[in-house]
């Protein structure tokens, strides 16, 4: 049985923009994942989402334990806009890619030697 | 572009200022062109610039300011020492090149993006911070 978690109730605003508010969401998700409980994120009534919020709210939790996150956390698609969902997916992809270890090496190479491509 | 999308992009920029420039000042101004159905917004700070942030991390880089500003819009690229970062300017660029024009000026580095242009220019004199200008049609 999955528990519905309404993001607006956790951050107490319809603006999901600050990393401070995002910490509240990441704490809830971490607790649920540690208890092996399934949650469905509900973004209804959230007007604005930034990547900065998602980086802290879900990206960090995903990056630290990708398999558990995939197993226990999902999003109710009917509660999230297309733009917000694309940002959510991008944040998870970025979180995973940057932990691969190649990121800093590539940045070093680009800034000290090569070009961006 | 609807109002929520505009708000979302403004928050992305303002958050970038808060996270990266160390400035307590954010200036926002805008102009509406009713005959063209066009809105132009400019957001500026007087803090640490994008090229300066890169040079703090990579002091040996010989790249120009405009190269570094352009590089900051690439996916995942950030001067913050955390994994979960580097998407604010990327999403801004990705969204605006389809809808209008995005200009970023930081120190002497100016970049201009729209559907047909991806341009880097190095100015002779520095801007004392970062200025982002968005111009787009309202549907």
gemmi code that builds the backbone of each chain (N, CA, C; Angstrom):
import gemmi

chains = {
    "A": [
        ("UNK", (0.850, -1.203, 0.000), (0.000, 0.000, 0.000), (0.885, 1.253, 0.000)),
        ("UNK", (0.701, 2.114, -1.022), (1.518, 3.331, -1.109), (0.860, 4.487, -0.369)),
        ("UNK", (1.710, 5.320, 0.210), (1.191, 6.512, 0.879), (1.311, 7.710, -0.057)),
        ("UNK", (0.229, 8.470, -0.175), (0.247, 9.674, -0.996), (0.891, 10.813, -0.198)),
        ("UNK", (1.944, 11.419, -0.765), (2.591, 12.533, -0.079), (2.380, 13.801, -0.901)),
        ("UNK", (1.628, 14.721, -0.338), (1.351, 15.965, -1.042), (2.483, 16.956, -0.765)),
        ("UNK", (3.215, 17.301, -1.819), (4.396, 18.159, -1.664), (4.011, 19.495, -1.029)),
        ("UNK", (2.879, 20.035, -1.434), (2.465, 21.332, -0.901), (2.277, 21.288, 0.623)),
        ("UNK", (1.769, 20.177, 1.134), (1.562, 20.059, 2.583), (2.900, 20.013, 3.335)),
        ("UNK", (3.896, 19.432, 2.695), (5.201, 19.323, 3.360), (5.932, 20.668, 3.377)),
        ("UNK", (5.899, 21.365, 2.231), (6.677, 22.621, 2.165), (5.835, 23.845, 2.537)),
        ("UNK", (4.548, 23.653, 2.709), (3.616, 24.697, 3.162), (3.584, 25.927, 2.255)),
        ("UNK", (3.741, 25.695, 0.958), (3.634, 26.768, -0.030), (3.408, 26.124, -1.398)),
        ("UNK", (2.876, 26.904, -2.335), (2.698, 26.375, -3.700), (3.921, 26.650, -4.564)),
        ("UNK", (4.928, 27.315, -3.967), (6.161, 27.632, -4.705), (7.282, 26.692, -4.257)),
        ("UNK", (7.562, 25.708, -5.050), (8.631, 24.756, -4.732), (9.918, 25.272, -5.347)),
        ("UNK", (10.511, 26.271, -4.700), (11.654, 26.949, -5.313), (12.920, 26.966, -4.454)),
        ("UNK", (12.780, 26.917, -3.141), (13.987, 27.095, -2.323), (14.539, 25.757, -1.826)),
        ("UNK", (15.862, 25.720, -1.699), (16.501, 24.481, -1.243), (16.207, 24.219, 0.238)),
        ("UNK", (15.922, 25.279, 1.006), (15.564, 25.085, 2.417), (14.262, 24.297, 2.547)),
        ("UNK", (13.270, 24.676, 1.740), (11.992, 23.948, 1.747), (12.197, 22.519, 1.223)),
        ("UNK", (13.087, 22.399, 0.242), (13.326, 21.090, -0.363), (13.891, 20.089, 0.640)),
        ("UNK", (14.640, 20.598, 1.619), (15.216, 19.706, 2.636), (14.122, 18.967, 3.396)),
        ("UNK", (12.980, 19.656, 3.605), (11.858, 19.009, 4.299), (11.379, 17.805, 3.501)),
        ("UNK", (11.292, 17.980, 2.183), (10.840, 16.876, 1.326), (11.866, 15.742, 1.330)),
        ("UNK", (13.144, 16.079, 1.238), (14.164, 15.022, 1.204), (14.192, 14.240, 2.522)),
        ("UNK", (13.920, 14.927, 3.626), (13.895, 14.236, 4.928), (12.750, 13.223, 4.986)),
        ("UNK", (11.586, 13.644, 4.467), (10.434, 12.727, 4.451), (10.736, 11.520, 3.560)),
        ("UNK", (11.286, 11.780, 2.374), (11.577, 10.672, 1.448), (12.628, 9.722, 2.028)),
        ("UNK", (13.663, 10.291, 2.638), (14.715, 9.448, 3.224), (14.137, 8.547, 4.312)),
        ("UNK", (13.281, 9.127, 5.158), (12.661, 8.338, 6.244), (11.828, 7.198, 5.668)),
        ("UNK", (11.015, 7.522, 4.667), (10.140, 6.496, 4.065), (10.973, 5.391, 3.412)),
        ("UNK", (12.019, 5.780, 2.680), (12.858, 4.794, 1.995), (13.571, 3.897, 3.017)),
        ("UNK", (14.073, 4.510, 4.086), (14.747, 3.725, 5.129), (13.809, 2.712, 5.792)),
        ("UNK", (12.510, 3.099, 5.862), (11.523, 2.183, 6.451), (10.956, 1.211, 5.410)),
        ("UNK", (11.457, 1.330, 4.172), (11.015, 0.502, 3.043), (9.518, 0.668, 2.761)),
        ("UNK", (9.056, 1.910, 2.896), (7.646, 2.202, 2.634), (7.504, 2.881, 1.268)),
        ("UNK", (6.464, 2.518, 0.534), (6.237, 3.093, -0.793), (5.494, 4.419, -0.679)),
        ("UNK", (5.945, 5.400, -1.462), (5.264, 6.700, -1.465), (4.990, 7.156, -2.899)),
        ("UNK", (3.894, 7.895, -3.048), (3.559, 8.502, -4.336), (3.558, 10.009, -4.128)),
        ("UNK", (4.420, 10.712, -4.868), (4.496, 12.163, -4.722), (3.355, 12.827, -5.486)),
        ("UNK", (2.681, 13.724, -4.795), (1.533, 14.432, -5.356), (1.912, 15.916, -5.482)),
        ("UNK", (2.006, 16.384, -6.723), (2.413, 17.779, -6.962), (1.223, 18.710, -7.190)),
        ("UNK", (0.031, 18.252, -6.879), (-1.119, 19.119, -7.118), (-1.019, 20.396, -6.276)),
        ("UNK", (-1.463, 21.493, -6.859), (-1.429, 22.840, -6.251), (-0.021, 23.427, -6.144)),
        ("UNK", (0.965, 22.744, -6.724), (2.307, 23.335, -6.802), (2.364, 24.128, -8.109)),
        ("UNK", (2.535, 25.435, -7.995), (2.514, 26.298, -9.182), (3.871, 26.369, -9.863)),
        ("UNK", (4.909, 26.382, -9.049), (6.248, 26.612, -9.591), (7.247, 25.641, -8.978)),
        ("UNK", (8.056, 25.023, -9.842), (9.113, 24.118, -9.373), (10.422, 24.526, -10.033)),
        ("UNK", (11.473, 24.675, -9.242), (12.784, 24.958, -9.840), (13.669, 23.714, -9.747)),
        ("UNK", (14.687, 23.688, -10.594), (15.642, 22.570, -10.538), (16.405, 22.616, -9.205)),
        ("UNK", (16.594, 23.837, -8.658), (17.289, 23.963, -7.366), (16.505, 23.235, -6.270)),
        ("UNK", (15.174, 23.369, -6.301), (14.328, 22.672, -5.329), (14.416, 21.152, -5.538)),
        ("UNK", (14.282, 20.732, -6.782), (14.271, 19.290, -7.067), (15.626, 18.648, -6.798)),
        ("UNK", (16.713, 19.407, -7.052), (18.057, 18.872, -6.778), (18.188, 18.407, -5.332)),
        ("UNK", (17.698, 19.258, -4.424), (17.804, 18.941, -2.993), (16.663, 18.019, -2.551)),
        ("UNK", (15.477, 18.281, -3.054), (14.296, 17.534, -2.599), (14.266, 16.087, -3.029)),
        ("UNK", (14.646, 15.818, -4.283), (14.607, 14.426, -4.756), (15.942, 13.940, -5.353)),
        ("UNK", (16.680, 14.854, -6.024), (17.911, 14.441, -6.712), (18.939, 13.831, -5.784)),
        ("UNK", (19.141, 14.489, -4.647), (20.152, 14.006, -3.702), (19.752, 12.638, -3.124)),
        ("UNK", (18.465, 12.490, -2.812), (17.976, 11.217, -2.247), (18.132, 10.110, -3.302)),
        ("UNK", (17.799, 10.437, -4.540), (17.921, 9.474, -5.638), (19.391, 9.064, -5.839)),
        ("UNK", (20.258, 10.072, -5.853), (21.678, 9.795, -6.107), (22.318, 8.949, -5.030)),
        ("UNK", (21.865, 9.131, -3.807), (22.469, 8.390, -2.694), (22.007, 6.942, -2.612)),
        ("UNK", (20.813, 6.666, -3.131), (20.333, 5.281, -3.112), (19.326, 5.068, -4.252)),
        ("UNK", (19.892, 4.978, -5.437), (19.072, 4.948, -6.657), (18.089, 3.773, -6.694)),
        ("UNK", (18.567, 2.604, -6.352), (17.708, 1.416, -6.441), (16.522, 1.511, -5.477)),
        ("UNK", (16.805, 1.935, -4.249), (15.726, 2.050, -3.248), (14.743, 3.139, -3.659)),
        ("UNK", (15.258, 4.232, -4.196), (14.385, 5.330, -4.635), (13.432, 4.829, -5.725)),
        ("UNK", (14.012, 4.140, -6.712), (13.181, 3.617, -7.817), (12.114, 2.647, -7.308)),
        ("UNK", (12.495, 1.883, -6.297), (11.583, 0.874, -5.769), (10.448, 1.504, -4.959)),
        ("UNK", (10.747, 2.562, -4.209), (9.768, 3.058, -3.230), (9.108, 4.398, -3.578)),
        ("UNK", (9.684, 5.156, -4.532), (9.138, 6.501, -4.793), (8.628, 6.601, -6.232)),
        ("UNK", (7.421, 7.122, -6.367), (6.877, 7.392, -7.703), (6.138, 8.727, -7.668)),
        ("UNK", (5.744, 9.181, -8.853), (5.024, 10.455, -8.965), (3.660, 10.177, -9.561)),
        ("UNK", (2.637, 10.811, -8.975), (1.302, 10.702, -9.566), (1.272, 11.593, -10.812)),
        ("UNK", (1.240, 11.009, -12.011), (1.376, 11.816, -13.233), (0.242, 12.816, -13.447)),
        ("UNK", (-0.896, 12.561, -12.848), (-2.019, 13.482, -13.065), (-1.890, 14.755, -12.220)),
        ("UNK", (-0.880, 14.803, -11.338), (-0.736, 15.970, -10.456), (0.416, 16.892, -10.869)),
        ("UNK", (1.133, 16.522, -11.917), (2.343, 17.277, -12.270), (2.248, 17.738, -13.729)),
        ("UNK", (2.668, 18.984, -13.993), (2.608, 19.487, -15.367), (3.731, 18.857, -16.199)),
        ("UNK", (3.591, 19.002, -17.496), (4.587, 18.424, -18.408), (5.970, 19.034, -18.155)),
        ("UNK", (5.997, 20.366, -17.972), (7.264, 21.062, -17.740), (7.891, 20.625, -16.410)),
        ("UNK", (7.055, 20.514, -15.380), (7.562, 20.088, -14.072), (8.091, 18.659, -14.120)),
        ("UNK", (7.386, 17.790, -14.843), (7.829, 16.384, -14.955), (9.147, 16.296, -15.728)),
        ("UNK", (9.291, 17.138, -16.760), (10.544, 17.096, -17.516), (11.706, 17.542, -16.622)),
        ("UNK", (11.461, 18.511, -15.735), (12.511, 18.935, -14.801), (12.820, 17.825, -13.787)),
        ("UNK", (11.778, 17.173, -13.306), (11.934, 16.071, -12.335), (12.816, 14.974, -12.948)),
        ("UNK", (12.495, 14.575, -14.172), (13.267, 13.515, -14.844), (14.712, 13.958, -15.092)),
        ("UNK", (14.863, 15.221, -15.482), (16.199, 15.762, -15.747), (17.068, 15.749, -14.485)),
        ("UNK", (16.462, 16.111, -13.363), (17.193, 16.137, -12.087), (17.666, 14.732, -11.697)),
        ("UNK", (16.811, 13.741, -11.881), (17.222, 12.361, -11.550), (18.351, 11.898, -12.481)),
        ("UNK", (18.223, 12.220, -13.756), (19.253, 11.831, -14.737), (20.593, 12.504, -14.395)),
        ("UNK", (20.526, 13.799, -14.057), (21.737, 14.555, -13.721), (22.397, 14.020, -12.455)),
        ("UNK", (21.561, 13.694, -11.474), (22.061, 13.176, -10.202), (22.863, 11.899, -10.417)),
        ("UNK", (22.333, 11.065, -11.275), (22.999, 9.798, -11.573), (24.269, 10.021, -12.389)),
        ("UNK", (24.170, 10.866, -13.409), (25.308, 11.099, -14.312), (26.492, 11.717, -13.577)),
        ("UNK", (26.203, 12.683, -12.693), (27.307, 13.377, -12.027), (27.986, 12.528, -10.967)),
        ("UNK", (27.291, 11.491, -10.506), (27.933, 10.585, -9.540), (28.747, 9.490, -10.236)),
        ("UNK", (28.747, 9.497, -11.570), (29.455, 8.442, -12.293), (30.974, 8.609, -12.188)),
        ("UNK", (31.409, 9.801, -11.774), (32.848, 9.993, -11.590), (33.541, 10.622, -12.786)),
        ("UNK", (32.857, 10.661, -13.930), (33.489, 11.210, -15.133), (33.287, 12.715, -15.242)),
        ("UNK", (32.356, 13.247, -14.453), (31.954, 14.640, -14.605), (33.109, 15.621, -14.371)),
        ("UNK", (33.780, 15.501, -13.210), (34.844, 16.453, -12.884), (36.021, 16.328, -13.848)),
        ("UNK", (36.262, 15.086, -14.250), (37.351, 14.839, -15.206), (37.072, 15.560, -16.518)),
        ("UNK", (35.805, 15.468, -16.971), (35.413, 16.099, -18.239), (35.490, 17.623, -18.125)),
        ("UNK", (35.029, 18.147, -16.981), (35.042, 19.596, -16.763), (36.484, 20.112, -16.767)),
        ("UNK", (37.345, 19.376, -16.123), (38.761, 19.724, -16.076), (39.358, 19.762, -17.480)),
        ("UNK", (39.012, 18.748, -18.267), (39.513, 18.637, -19.634), (39.031, 19.811, -20.489)),
        ("UNK", (37.753, 20.134, -20.365), (37.174, 21.218, -21.171), (37.789, 22.562, -20.800)),
        ("UNK", (37.890, 22.827, -19.498), (38.329, 24.153, -19.071), (39.832, 24.360, -19.209)),
        ("UNK", (40.581, 23.284, -19.172), (42.034, 23.450, -19.256), (42.599, 23.136, -20.637)),
        ("UNK", (41.879, 22.318, -21.409), (42.439, 21.924, -22.696), (41.498, 22.102, -23.874)),
        ("UNK", (40.474, 21.261, -23.895), (39.701, 21.126, -25.127), (38.573, 22.105, -25.284)),
        ("UNK", (37.616, 21.717, -26.158), (36.419, 22.516, -26.330), (35.245, 21.755, -25.739)),
        ("UNK", (34.070, 22.342, -25.831), (32.902, 21.773, -25.159), (32.410, 20.487, -25.820)),
        ("UNK", (32.682, 20.315, -27.093), (32.068, 19.200, -27.831), (32.922, 17.926, -27.849)),
    ],
    "B": [
        ("UNK", (4.218, 31.054, -24.085), (4.663, 30.828, -22.709), (3.608, 31.386, -21.744)),
        ("UNK", (3.160, 30.569, -20.794), (2.136, 31.061, -19.879), (2.786, 31.657, -18.617)),
        ("UNK", (1.948, 32.228, -17.781), (2.440, 32.946, -16.609), (3.243, 32.045, -15.673)),
        ("UNK", (2.780, 30.805, -15.489), (3.502, 29.900, -14.594), (4.911, 29.588, -15.111)),
        ("UNK", (5.026, 29.456, -16.433), (6.346, 29.193, -17.021), (7.275, 30.392, -16.836)),
        ("UNK", (6.717, 31.592, -17.005), (7.519, 32.805, -16.802), (7.996, 32.866, -15.352)),
        ("UNK", (7.062, 32.632, -14.426), (7.404, 32.649, -12.998), (8.495, 31.629, -12.698)),
        ("UNK", (8.330, 30.433, -13.272), (9.286, 29.350, -13.028), (10.697, 29.755, -13.468)),
        ("UNK", (10.784, 30.389, -14.649), (12.092, 30.804, -15.162), (12.699, 31.928, -14.333)),
        ("UNK", (11.860, 32.851, -13.874), (12.377, 33.934, -13.018), (12.934, 33.355, -11.720)),
        ("UNK", (12.220, 32.398, -11.136), (12.724, 31.775, -9.903), (14.034, 31.017, -10.159)),
        ("UNK", (14.142, 30.362, -11.314), (15.404, 29.667, -11.642), (16.571, 30.668, -11.625)),
        ("UNK", (16.341, 31.827, -12.237), (17.413, 32.828, -12.324), (17.734, 33.402, -10.946)),
        ("UNK", (16.677, 33.774, -10.212), (16.889, 34.389, -8.898), (17.613, 33.412, -7.961)),
        ("UNK", (17.254, 32.136, -8.065), (17.915, 31.145, -7.235), (19.386, 31.007, -7.610)),
        ("UNK", (19.661, 31.140, -8.897), (21.048, 31.102, -9.358), (21.867, 32.244, -8.757)),
        ("UNK", (21.247, 33.409, -8.694), (21.914, 34.566, -8.090), (22.212, 34.262, -6.630)),
        ("UNK", (21.189, 33.760, -5.914), (21.339, 33.465, -4.480), (22.447, 32.431, -4.248)),
        ("UNK", (22.470, 31.408, -5.109), (23.413, 30.306, -4.908), (24.840, 30.644, -5.333)),
        ("UNK", (24.975, 31.459, -6.374), (26.299, 31.600, -6.986), (26.958, 32.973, -6.862)),
        ("UNK", (26.182, 34.037, -6.866), (26.817, 35.364, -6.998), (27.251, 35.948, -5.659)),
        ("UNK", (26.716, 35.407, -4.565), (26.978, 35.953, -3.223), (26.509, 37.402, -3.094)),
        ("UNK", (25.635, 37.811, -3.986), (25.121, 39.177, -3.947), (23.807, 39.223, -3.167)),
        ("UNK", (23.598, 40.303, -2.437), (22.320, 40.492, -1.751), (21.354, 41.300, -2.603)),
        ("UNK", (21.806, 41.647, -3.801), (21.011, 42.534, -4.650), (20.561, 41.807, -5.926)),
        ("UNK", (19.281, 41.851, -6.204), (18.781, 41.353, -7.490), (17.883, 42.446, -8.064)),
        ("UNK", (18.201, 42.888, -9.269), (17.382, 43.908, -9.936), (16.564, 43.233, -11.034)),
        ("UNK", (15.276, 43.483, -11.040), (14.422, 42.912, -12.087), (13.621, 44.049, -12.714)),
        ("UNK", (13.652, 44.108, -14.036), (12.795, 45.093, -14.701), (12.258, 44.462, -15.987)),
        ("UNK", (11.192, 45.018, -16.462), (10.582, 44.440, -17.651), (9.858, 45.469, -18.479)),
        ("UNK", (9.634, 45.131, -19.732), (8.840, 45.995, -20.602), (7.930, 45.153, -21.484)),
        ("UNK", (6.699, 45.608, -21.585), (5.688, 44.936, -22.400), (5.481, 45.742, -23.673)),
        ("UNK", (5.579, 45.068, -24.816), (5.369, 45.723, -26.115), (4.028, 45.242, -26.664)),
        ("UNK", (2.933, 45.967, -26.397), (1.600, 45.466, -26.760), (1.402, 45.246, -28.256)),
        ("UNK", (2.006, 46.106, -29.086), (1.818, 45.935, -30.534), (2.505, 44.685, -31.070)),
        ("UNK", (3.585, 44.313, -30.411), (4.337, 43.120, -30.843), (3.934, 41.876, -30.042)),
        ("UNK", (3.129, 42.098, -28.991), (2.766, 41.005, -28.078), (4.011, 40.388, -27.425)),
        ("UNK", (4.966, 41.253, -27.135), (6.277, 40.771, -26.673), (6.580, 41.286, -25.265)),
        ("UNK", (7.193, 40.426, -24.462), (7.618, 40.815, -23.121), (9.131, 40.674, -23.019)),
        ("UNK", (9.754, 41.676, -22.458), (11.202, 41.631, -22.268), (11.498, 41.793, -20.772)),
        ("UNK", (12.293, 40.909, -20.229), (12.633, 40.950, -18.806), (14.153, 40.940, -18.640)),
        ("UNK", (14.634, 41.735, -17.701), (16.070, 41.717, -17.403), (16.258, 41.522, -15.904)),
        ("UNK", (17.174, 40.628, -15.564), (17.451, 40.320, -14.157), (18.964, 40.435, -13.962)),
        ("UNK", (19.359, 41.254, -12.996), (20.798, 41.499, -12.830), (21.221, 41.442, -11.363)),
        ("UNK", (22.488, 41.097, -11.160), (23.075, 41.180, -9.816), (24.450, 41.822, -9.934)),
        ("UNK", (25.005, 42.213, -8.786), (26.322, 42.860, -8.801), (27.350, 41.999, -8.065)),
        ("UNK", (27.150, 40.685, -8.127), (28.009, 39.790, -7.346), (29.150, 39.170, -8.134)),
        ("UNK", (29.614, 38.029, -7.620), (30.697, 37.283, -8.275), (30.187, 36.800, -9.633)),
        ("UNK", (30.955, 37.064, -10.679), (30.491, 36.725, -12.035), (30.727, 35.243, -12.350)),
        ("UNK", (30.119, 34.788, -13.425), (30.287, 33.378, -13.838), (31.762, 33.083, -14.183)),
        ("UNK", (32.423, 33.934, -15.010), (33.844, 33.638, -15.293), (34.704, 33.612, -14.027)),
        ("UNK", (34.431, 34.527, -13.096), (35.226, 34.551, -11.845), (35.010, 33.271, -11.039)),
        ("UNK", (33.767, 32.770, -11.016), (33.493, 31.532, -10.269), (34.262, 30.360, -10.861)),
        ("UNK", (34.302, 30.273, -12.194), (35.068, 29.184, -12.832), (36.564, 29.322, -12.529)),
        ("UNK", (37.071, 30.559, -12.571), (38.518, 30.763, -12.361), (38.933, 30.517, -10.913)),
        ("UNK", (37.966, 30.630, -9.990), (38.276, 30.262, -8.595), (38.566, 28.769, -8.503)),
        ("UNK", (37.861, 27.972, -9.317), (38.045, 26.521, -9.311), (39.164, 26.080, -10.243)),
        ("UNK", (39.247, 26.747, -11.401), (40.219, 26.366, -12.438), (41.088, 27.584, -12.756)),
        ("UNK", (42.021, 27.869, -11.863), (42.803, 29.101, -12.006), (43.692, 29.091, -13.247)),
        ("UNK", (43.983, 27.904, -13.787), (44.860, 27.823, -14.953), (44.114, 27.923, -16.280)),
        ("UNK", (42.794, 28.047, -16.237), (42.080, 28.044, -17.514), (42.396, 29.312, -18.322)),
        ("UNK", (42.560, 29.106, -19.602), (42.837, 30.227, -20.505), (41.589, 30.603, -21.305)),
        ("UNK", (40.477, 30.001, -20.949), (39.250, 30.232, -21.716), (38.747, 31.662, -21.516)),
        ("UNK", (38.104, 32.179, -22.561), (37.575, 33.544, -22.503), (36.326, 33.596, -21.626)),
        ("UNK", (35.965, 34.822, -21.234), (34.760, 34.980, -20.419), (33.535, 34.446, -21.152)),
        ("UNK", (33.417, 34.738, -22.446), (32.216, 34.295, -23.179), (32.157, 32.767, -23.279)),
        ("UNK", (33.318, 32.120, -23.406), (33.352, 30.658, -23.422), (32.838, 30.118, -22.092)),
        ("UNK", (33.295, 30.725, -20.997), (32.907, 30.239, -19.668), (31.421, 30.475, -19.396)),
        ("UNK", (30.892, 31.601, -19.868), (29.454, 31.853, -19.694), (28.662, 30.833, -20.512)),
        ("UNK", (29.100, 30.603, -21.736), (28.421, 29.606, -22.583), (28.509, 28.210, -21.946)),
        ("UNK", (29.674, 27.883, -21.411), (29.868, 26.568, -20.795), (28.947, 26.379, -19.585)),
        ("UNK", (28.653, 27.469, -18.889), (27.787, 27.373, -17.695), (26.355, 26.981, -18.058)),
        ("UNK", (25.995, 27.059, -19.335), (24.639, 26.685, -19.748), (24.560, 25.218, -20.200)),
        ("UNK", (25.691, 24.510, -20.124), (25.689, 23.090, -20.507), (25.085, 22.246, -19.376)),
        ("UNK", (24.492, 21.139, -19.762), (23.826, 20.273, -18.781), (24.790, 19.792, -17.691)),
        ("UNK", (24.419, 20.043, -16.431), (25.191, 19.524, -15.296), (26.376, 20.368, -14.880)),
        ("UNK", (26.705, 21.389, -15.675), (27.897, 22.181, -15.361), (27.582, 23.180, -14.247)),
        ("UNK", (28.404, 23.153, -13.205), (28.192, 24.045, -12.069), (29.519, 24.343, -11.404)),
        ("UNK", (29.599, 25.495, -10.768), (30.802, 25.798, -9.990), (30.610, 25.405, -8.534)),
        ("UNK", (29.428, 24.847, -8.207), (29.196, 24.358, -6.849), (29.773, 22.957, -6.692)),
        ("UNK", (30.331, 22.706, -5.521), (30.991, 21.430, -5.290), (29.994, 20.386, -4.761)),
        ("UNK", (28.875, 20.236, -5.465), (27.898, 19.202, -5.108), (27.425, 18.523, -6.388)),
        ("UNK", (27.027, 17.274, -6.264), (26.578, 16.527, -7.445), (25.276, 17.090, -8.014)),
        ("UNK", (24.347, 17.424, -7.103), (23.005, 17.789, -7.557), (22.914, 19.290, -7.823)),
        ("UNK", (23.427, 19.668, -8.978), (23.451, 21.085, -9.358), (23.711, 21.172, -10.858)),
        ("UNK", (23.673, 22.397, -11.375), (24.068, 22.597, -12.766), (22.953, 22.481, -13.790)),
        ("UNK", (21.727, 22.747, -13.369), (20.616, 22.618, -14.325), (19.840, 23.916, -14.535)),
        ("UNK", (20.079, 24.937, -13.704), (19.298, 26.172, -13.787), (19.449, 26.880, -15.128)),
        ("UNK", (20.680, 27.214, -15.495), (20.899, 27.917, -16.763), (20.661, 26.998, -17.959)),
        ("UNK", (20.913, 25.718, -17.774), (20.654, 24.749, -18.856), (19.163, 24.716, -19.218)),
        ("UNK", (18.308, 24.618, -18.204), (16.865, 24.559, -18.492), (16.368, 25.896, -19.041)),
        ("UNK", (16.961, 26.971, -18.552), (16.596, 28.292, -19.054), (16.923, 28.401, -20.558)),
        ("UNK", (18.132, 27.993, -20.910), (18.549, 28.060, -22.317), (17.692, 27.133, -23.181)),
        ("UNK", (17.492, 25.934, -22.686), (16.720, 24.943, -23.444), (15.294, 25.453, -23.698)),
        ("UNK", (14.701, 26.069, -22.672), (13.336, 26.562, -22.816), (13.236, 27.786, -23.699)),
        ("UNK", (14.178, 28.711, -23.551), (14.038, 29.988, -24.248), (14.472, 29.988, -25.694)),
        ("UNK", (15.368, 29.117, -26.070), (15.777, 29.127, -27.473), (14.623, 28.712, -28.383)),
        ("UNK", (13.639, 28.021, -27.815), (12.466, 27.648, -28.612), (11.433, 28.773, -28.633)),
        ("UNK", (11.437, 29.595, -27.587), (10.338, 30.558, -27.406), (10.715, 32.001, -27.688)),
        ("UNK", (11.981, 32.319, -27.651), (12.379, 33.705, -27.829), (13.873, 33.831, -27.790)),
        ("UNK", (14.339, 34.877, -27.122), (15.779, 35.102, -27.092), (16.282, 35.215, -25.658)),
        ("UNK", (17.437, 34.633, -25.414), (18.091, 34.690, -24.113), (19.482, 35.289, -24.291)),
        ("UNK", (19.771, 36.324, -23.479), (21.125, 36.897, -23.467), (21.662, 36.811, -22.047)),
        ("UNK", (22.900, 36.404, -21.914), (23.549, 36.397, -20.598), (24.852, 37.183, -20.726)),
        ("UNK", (24.994, 38.180, -19.878), (26.228, 38.968, -19.832), (26.814, 38.833, -18.429)),
        ("UNK", (28.048, 38.361, -18.360), (28.706, 38.206, -17.061), (30.167, 38.592, -17.226)),
        ("UNK", (30.606, 39.582, -16.484), (31.924, 40.208, -16.667), (32.027, 40.673, -18.124)),
        ("UNK", (32.972, 40.170, -18.931), (33.006, 40.626, -20.339), (32.365, 39.603, -21.284)),
        ("UNK", (31.862, 38.512, -20.737), (31.312, 37.445, -21.590), (29.835, 37.637, -21.878)),
        ("UNK", (29.520, 37.776, -23.166), (28.119, 37.913, -23.590), (27.774, 36.731, -24.489)),
        ("UNK", (26.662, 36.073, -24.187), (26.177, 34.999, -25.062), (24.737, 35.318, -25.458)),
        ("UNK", (24.411, 34.984, -26.681), (23.069, 35.252, -27.213), (22.544, 33.961, -27.832)),
        ("UNK", (21.352, 33.567, -27.393), (20.741, 32.345, -27.933), (19.312, 32.636, -28.395)),
        ("UNK", (19.001, 32.166, -29.584), (17.604, 32.016, -29.982), (17.555, 30.838, -30.941)),
        ("UNK", (16.440, 30.680, -31.621), (16.293, 29.487, -32.462), (17.372, 29.406, -33.552)),
        ("UNK", (17.844, 30.586, -34.003), (18.805, 30.610, -35.107), (20.213, 31.044, -34.706)),
        ("UNK", (20.352, 31.530, -33.490), (21.649, 32.105, -33.097), (22.192, 31.430, -31.844)),
        ("UNK", (23.490, 31.151, -31.870), (24.203, 30.657, -30.693), (25.546, 31.383, -30.734)),
        ("UNK", (25.585, 32.556, -30.104), (26.697, 33.475, -30.338), (27.446, 33.801, -29.046)),
        ("UNK", (28.782, 33.899, -29.136), (29.599, 34.293, -27.984), (30.394, 35.545, -28.352)),
        ("UNK", (30.330, 36.550, -27.521), (31.042, 37.807, -27.781), (31.793, 38.211, -26.512)),
        ("UNK", (33.042, 38.658, -26.675), (33.773, 39.198, -25.521), (33.838, 40.718, -25.625)),
        ("UNK", (33.275, 41.388, -24.639), (33.230, 42.849, -24.661), (34.558, 43.428, -24.196)),
        ("UNK", (34.780, 44.696, -24.540), (36.051, 45.333, -24.146), (36.055, 45.726, -22.670)),
        ("UNK", (34.863, 46.107, -22.175), (34.780, 46.518, -20.763), (33.871, 45.553, -19.999)),
        ("UNK", (34.192, 45.277, -18.735), (33.387, 44.303, -17.977), (32.101, 44.888, -17.407)),
        ("UNK", (31.070, 44.043, -17.330), (29.866, 44.374, -16.575), (30.137, 43.910, -15.141)),
        ("UNK", (29.789, 44.720, -14.147), (30.160, 44.365, -12.760), (29.196, 43.381, -12.108)),
        ("UNK", (28.938, 42.274, -12.734), (28.004, 41.275, -12.203), (27.488, 40.432, -13.356)),
        ("UNK", (26.261, 39.969, -13.211), (25.644, 39.145, -14.269), (24.270, 39.722, -14.602)),
        ("UNK", (23.990, 39.793, -15.891), (22.688, 40.284, -16.352), (22.097, 39.254, -17.315)),
        ("UNK", (20.868, 38.887, -17.061), (20.186, 37.934, -17.949), (18.967, 38.628, -18.534)),
        ("UNK", (18.857, 38.603, -19.852), (17.713, 39.241, -20.512), (16.928, 38.197, -21.295)),
        ("UNK", (15.627, 38.168, -21.032), (14.732, 37.246, -21.729), (13.771, 38.069, -22.575)),
        ("UNK", (13.545, 37.688, -23.793), (12.561, 38.376, -24.639), (11.755, 37.315, -25.374)),
        ("UNK", (10.447, 37.408, -25.271), (9.624, 36.356, -25.871), (8.218, 36.866, -26.162)),
        ("UNK", (7.555, 36.161, -27.039), (6.183, 36.517, -27.391), (5.230, 35.866, -26.409)),
        ("UNK", (4.202, 36.604, -26.039), (3.158, 36.053, -25.174), (2.064, 35.485, -26.067)),
        ("UNK", (1.705, 34.240, -25.796), (0.657, 33.625, -26.621), (-0.724, 34.076, -26.149)),
    ],
}
model = gemmi.Model(1)
for chain_id, residues in chains.items():
    chain = gemmi.Chain(chain_id)
    for i, (resn, *xyz) in enumerate(residues, 1):
        res = gemmi.Residue()
        res.name, res.seqid = resn, gemmi.SeqId(i, " ")
        for name, pos in zip(("N", "CA", "C"), xyz):
            atom = gemmi.Atom()
            atom.name, atom.element = name, gemmi.Element(name[0])
            atom.pos, atom.b_iso = gemmi.Position(*pos), 0.0
            res.add_atom(atom)
        chain.add_residue(res)
    model.add_chain(chain)
structure = gemmi.Structure()
structure.add_model(model)
structure.setup_entities()
